[in-house]
Amino acid sequence: MAWDRAGEAVAGTYLGLTVSGVILESRVKYGGAVQHTLRLDPPQTLFGSLRTVLLMDERDLFKTQ
């Protein structure tokens, strides 16, 4: 399916910070927006906590390579 980007390497913007990683899963939220679970590569400290996974909206991502 076009909205399912599982396995893709992507980068994006999370609260003004640039992050990158691989999409673990995608889902369509209530209302039709697409959200992805992103495994960060490498893990990053964001706002004082070490993060390995983030939830990202489709509009905040761009494909790498």
N, CA, C and O atoms as a GROMACS GRO file, in nm:
protein
  260
    1MET      N    1   0.083  -0.118   0.000
    1MET     CA    2   0.000   0.000   0.000
    1MET      C    3   0.087   0.125   0.000
    1MET      O    4   0.198   0.123   0.054
    2ALA      N    5   0.041   0.229  -0.057
    2ALA     CA    6   0.120   0.351  -0.072
    2ALA      C    7   0.152   0.417   0.061
    2ALA      O    8   0.257   0.480   0.074
    3TRP      N    9   0.066   0.406   0.159
    3TRP     CA   10   0.090   0.471   0.287
    3TRP      C   11   0.180   0.389   0.378
    3TRP      O   12   0.235   0.443   0.474
    4ASP      N   13   0.196   0.260   0.351
    4ASP     CA   14   0.277   0.172   0.435
    4ASP      C   15   0.423   0.181   0.391
    4ASP      O   16   0.461   0.127   0.288
    5ARG      N   17   0.505   0.250   0.470
    5ARG     CA   18   0.646   0.272   0.435
    5ARG      C   19   0.740   0.191   0.523
    5ARG      O   20   0.857   0.227   0.538
    6ALA      N   21   0.692   0.082   0.583
    6ALA     CA   22   0.775   0.000   0.671
    6ALA      C   23   0.902  -0.044   0.600
    6ALA      O   24   0.898  -0.090   0.485
    7GLY      N   25   1.015  -0.030   0.669
    7GLY     CA   26   1.144  -0.070   0.614
    7GLY      C   27   1.220   0.040   0.543
    7GLY      O   28   1.337   0.022   0.510
    8GLU      N   29   1.156   0.154   0.518
    8GLU     CA   30   1.223   0.264   0.447
    8GLU      C   31   1.312   0.344   0.541
    8GLU      O   32   1.276   0.370   0.656
    9ALA      N   33   1.428   0.383   0.491
    9ALA     CA   34   1.516   0.476   0.563
    9ALA      C   35   1.468   0.617   0.532
    9ALA      O   36   1.452   0.654   0.416
   10VAL      N   37   1.444   0.694   0.637
   10VAL     CA   38   1.392   0.829   0.620
   10VAL      C   39   1.461   0.924   0.717
   10VAL      O   40   1.529   0.882   0.811
   11ALA      N   41   1.443   1.051   0.692
   11ALA     CA   42   1.484   1.157   0.784
   11ALA      C   43   1.364   1.249   0.797
   11ALA      O   44   1.274   1.248   0.713
   12GLY      N   45   1.364   1.329   0.901
   12GLY     CA   46   1.253   1.419   0.919
   12GLY      C   47   1.278   1.520   1.029
   12GLY      O   48   1.388   1.527   1.085
   13THR      N   49   1.176   1.596   1.058
   13THR     CA   50   1.185   1.699   1.160
   13THR      C   51   1.093   1.662   1.275
   13THR      O   52   0.974   1.638   1.256
   14TYR      N   53   1.149   1.657   1.396
   14TYR     CA   54   1.073   1.626   1.516
   14TYR      C   55   1.090   1.742   1.614
   14TYR      O   56   1.198   1.761   1.670
   15LEU      N   57   0.985   1.819   1.633
   15LEU     CA   58   0.987   1.936   1.722
   15LEU      C   59   1.106   2.026   1.693
   15LEU      O   60   1.172   2.075   1.785
   16GLY      N   61   1.133   2.048   1.565
   16GLY     CA   62   1.240   2.138   1.522
   16GLY      C   63   1.377   2.076   1.511
   16GLY      O   64   1.472   2.143   1.470
   17LEU      N   65   1.392   1.948   1.547
   17LEU     CA   66   1.520   1.879   1.538
   17LEU      C   67   1.518   1.780   1.423
   17LEU      O   68   1.416   1.717   1.396
   18THR      N   69   1.631   1.765   1.354
   18THR     CA   70   1.640   1.669   1.244
   18THR      C   71   1.676   1.532   1.300
   18THR      O   72   1.773   1.518   1.375
   19VAL      N   73   1.598   1.431   1.263
   19VAL     CA   74   1.621   1.293   1.307
   19VAL      C   75   1.621   1.202   1.185
   19VAL      O   76   1.569   1.240   1.080
   20SER      N   77   1.680   1.083   1.197
   20SER     CA   78   1.679   0.986   1.088
   20SER      C   79   1.670   0.846   1.145
   20SER      O   80   1.702   0.823   1.262
   21GLY      N   81   1.625   0.753   1.062
   21GLY     CA   82   1.613   0.614   1.105
   21GLY      C   83   1.535   0.533   1.004
   21GLY      O   84   1.523   0.571   0.888
   22VAL      N   85   1.481   0.420   1.051
   22VAL     CA   86   1.406   0.327   0.966
   22VAL      C   87   1.264   0.315   1.022
   22VAL      O   88   1.244   0.305   1.143
   23ILE      N   89   1.167   0.317   0.932
   23ILE     CA   90   1.028   0.304   0.973
   23ILE      C   91   1.000   0.158   1.009
   23ILE      O   92   1.022   0.068   0.929
   24LEU      N   93   0.950   0.137   1.131
   24LEU     CA   94   0.916   0.003   1.177
   24LEU      C   95   0.774  -0.036   1.134
   24LEU      O   96   0.751  -0.150   1.094
   25GLU      N   97   0.680   0.059   1.144
   25GLU     CA   98   0.542   0.032   1.104
   25GLU      C   99   0.472   0.163   1.071
   25GLU      O  100   0.514   0.270   1.114
   26SER      N  101   0.366   0.152   0.994
   26SER     CA  102   0.286   0.268   0.956
   26SER      C  103   0.140   0.239   0.991
   26SER      O  104   0.097   0.124   0.993
   27ARG      N  105   0.066   0.348   1.019
   27ARG     CA  106  -0.076   0.329   1.046
   27ARG      C  107  -0.152   0.452   1.000
   27ARG      O  108  -0.097   0.562   0.993
   28VAL      N  109  -0.279   0.433   0.970
   28VAL     CA  110  -0.367   0.544   0.937
   28VAL      C  111  -0.442   0.581   1.062
   28VAL      O  112  -0.515   0.499   1.119
   29LYS      N  113  -0.426   0.704   1.105
   29LYS     CA  114  -0.492   0.752   1.226
   29LYS      C  115  -0.637   0.788   1.195
   29LYS      O  116  -0.675   0.804   1.079
   30TYR      N  117  -0.715   0.801   1.300
   30TYR     CA  118  -0.852   0.848   1.286
   30TYR      C  119  -0.850   0.984   1.219
   30TYR      O  120  -0.779   1.074   1.264
   31GLY      N  121  -0.924   1.001   1.113
   31GLY     CA  122  -0.923   1.125   1.036
   31GLY      C  123  -0.843   1.114   0.908
   31GLY      O  124  -0.850   1.203   0.823
   32GLY      N  125  -0.766   1.005   0.890
   32GLY     CA  126  -0.698   0.980   0.764
   32GLY      C  127  -0.550   1.015   0.758
   32GLY      O  128  -0.485   0.981   0.660
   33ALA      N  129  -0.495   1.080   0.861
   33ALA     CA  130  -0.351   1.112   0.859
   33ALA      C  131  -0.270   0.983   0.882
   33ALA      O  132  -0.315   0.892   0.951
   34VAL      N  133  -0.150   0.978   0.823
   34VAL     CA  134  -0.063   0.862   0.837
   34VAL      C  135   0.045   0.892   0.941
   34VAL      O  136   0.106   0.999   0.941
   35GLN      N  137   0.068   0.796   1.030
   35GLN     CA  138   0.170   0.808   1.135
   35GLN      C  139   0.263   0.687   1.128
   35GLN      O  140   0.219   0.575   1.100
   36HIS      N  141   0.392   0.710   1.153
   36HIS     CA  142   0.492   0.604   1.143
   36HIS      C  143   0.565   0.590   1.276
   36HIS      O  144   0.585   0.688   1.348
   37THR      N  145   0.604   0.467   1.307
   37THR     CA  146   0.694   0.440   1.420
   37THR      C  147   0.834   0.435   1.362
   37THR      O  148   0.864   0.350   1.278
   38LEU      N  149   0.920   0.526   1.406
   38LEU     CA  150   1.054   0.542   1.351
   38LEU      C  151   1.158   0.497   1.453
   38LEU      O  152   1.162   0.549   1.565
   39ARG      N  153   1.242   0.399   1.415
   39ARG     CA  154   1.354   0.357   1.499
   39ARG      C  155   1.472   0.447   1.465
   39ARG      O  156   1.521   0.446   1.352
   40LEU      N  157   1.517   0.524   1.562
   40LEU     CA  158   1.624   0.620   1.538
   40LEU      C  159   1.758   0.550   1.519
   40LEU      O  160   1.788   0.452   1.586
   41ASP      N  161   1.835   0.601   1.427
   41ASP     CA  162   1.968   0.547   1.400
   41ASP      C  163   2.064   0.663   1.381
   41ASP      O  164   2.063   0.725   1.275
   42PRO      N  165   2.145   0.695   1.478
   42PRO     CA  166   2.160   0.634   1.610
   42PRO      C  167   2.057   0.691   1.708
   42PRO      O  168   1.995   0.793   1.681
   43PRO      N  169   2.039   0.624   1.824
   43PRO     CA  170   1.952   0.680   1.927
   43PRO      C  171   2.000   0.820   1.966
   43PRO      O  172   2.120   0.848   1.963
   44GLN      N  173   1.906   0.907   2.002
   44GLN     CA  174   1.940   1.046   2.032
   44GLN      C  175   1.880   1.088   2.165
   44GLN      O  176   1.775   1.038   2.207
   45THR      N  177   1.949   1.180   2.230
   45THR     CA  178   1.894   1.240   2.349
   45THR      C  179   1.812   1.361   2.306
   45THR      O  180   1.866   1.458   2.252
   46LEU      N  181   1.683   1.355   2.329
   46LEU     CA  182   1.592   1.462   2.292
   46LEU      C  183   1.524   1.515   2.418
   46LEU      O  184   1.454   1.441   2.487
   47PHE      N  185   1.544   1.642   2.446
   47PHE     CA  186   1.481   1.706   2.560
   47PHE      C  187   1.508   1.632   2.691
   47PHE      O  188   1.419   1.618   2.774
   48GLY      N  189   1.633   1.585   2.707
   48GLY     CA  190   1.676   1.524   2.832
   48GLY      C  191   1.655   1.375   2.846
   48GLY      O  192   1.693   1.318   2.948
   49SER      N  193   1.596   1.309   2.746
   49SER     CA  194   1.573   1.164   2.754
   49SER      C  195   1.631   1.095   2.630
   49SER      O  196   1.620   1.146   2.519
   50LEU      N  197   1.694   0.980   2.652
   50LEU     CA  198   1.746   0.901   2.540
   50LEU      C  199   1.629   0.835   2.468
   50LEU      O  200   1.550   0.763   2.530
   51ARG      N  201   1.619   0.860   2.339
   51ARG     CA  202   1.509   0.805   2.258
   51ARG      C  203   1.564   0.708   2.156
   51ARG      O  204   1.665   0.734   2.091
   52THR      N  205   1.495   0.594   2.141
   52THR     CA  206   1.530   0.498   2.038
   52THR      C  207   1.420   0.488   1.933
   52THR      O  208   1.444   0.446   1.820
   53VAL      N  209   1.298   0.527   1.972
   53VAL     CA  210   1.181   0.518   1.883
   53VAL      C  211   1.099   0.646   1.898
   53VAL      O  212   1.083   0.698   2.008
   54LEU      N  213   1.046   0.694   1.785
   54LEU     CA  214   0.958   0.811   1.786
   54LEU      C  215   0.836   0.783   1.700
   54LEU      O  216   0.842   0.703   1.606
   55LEU      N  217   0.725   0.849   1.731
   55LEU     CA  218   0.608   0.850   1.644
   55LEU      C  219   0.616   0.976   1.559
   55LEU      O  220   0.627   1.086   1.611
   56MET      N  221   0.611   0.958   1.428
   56MET     CA  222   0.626   1.070   1.335
   56MET      C  223   0.509   1.073   1.237
   56MET      O  224   0.467   0.969   1.187
   57ASP      N  225   0.457   1.191   1.211
   57ASP     CA  226   0.354   1.207   1.108
   57ASP      C  227   0.420   1.209   0.970
   57ASP      O  228   0.535   1.252   0.956
   58GLU      N  229   0.347   1.163   0.870
   58GLU     CA  230   0.396   1.158   0.732
   58GLU      C  231   0.445   1.296   0.686
   58GLU      O  232   0.547   1.305   0.617
   59ARG      N  233   0.374   1.400   0.722
   59ARG     CA  234   0.410   1.534   0.674
   59ARG      C  235   0.546   1.582   0.724
   59ARG      O  236   0.602   1.676   0.669
   60ASP      N  237   0.600   1.517   0.829
   60ASP     CA  238   0.727   1.558   0.887
   60ASP      C  239   0.846   1.477   0.836
   60ASP      O  240   0.958   1.499   0.880
   61LEU      N  241   0.823   1.384   0.743
   61LEU     CA  242   0.930   1.296   0.693
   61LEU      C  243   0.967   1.328   0.549
   61LEU      O  244   0.887   1.381   0.473
   62PHE      N  245   1.093   1.293   0.514
   62PHE     CA  246   1.136   1.293   0.376
   62PHE      C  247   1.226   1.174   0.355
   62PHE      O  248   1.300   1.135   0.445
   63LYS      N  249   1.220   1.115   0.236
   63LYS     CA  250   1.294   0.994   0.206
   63LYS      C  251   1.443   1.023   0.189
   63LYS      O  252   1.479   1.125   0.130
   64THR      N  253   1.528   0.936   0.239
   64THR     CA  254   1.673   0.949   0.219
   64THR      C  255   1.716   0.852   0.109
   64THR      O  256   1.658   0.745   0.091
   65GLN      N  257   1.818   0.893   0.036
   65GLN     CA  258   1.874   0.816  -0.075
   65GLN      C  259   1.772   0.791  -0.176
   65GLN      O  260   1.800   0.728  -0.278
   0.00000   0.00000   0.00000
